[in-house]
Amino acid sequence: MYSYALLETGCYYLIQEKETSSVQLIQVTMDTDHCLFVTQYSDEEKLVWKRKTDPIFDILELLDDEAVKEWQAVYNKDAYNYEEDDE
């Protein structure tokens, strides 16, 4: 069992919070003495505070810069197409 305390600011991670939960992409955006401000990416971005002691079932992967760039290209393209559909 891991905790949010292991994660570094500015990094993107694929994690599972619980054994039965789906894989999610997160980015740690801010670090305080006791908490982390985390962006969770799914259909929409969700900004949440997590205690450093909050458990994580598994840290599957720390994404490297190239993987982040590839993901951002797809994520931003999908967001742009979604906005066009609204008009």
Protein Blocks (a to p, Z undefined) as FASTA:
>chain_A
ZZfklpcehiacdddfbfkbccdddddfbdcfkbccdddddfbccdddddfklccfbafb
acdfklmmmmmmmmmmmmmmmmmmmZZ
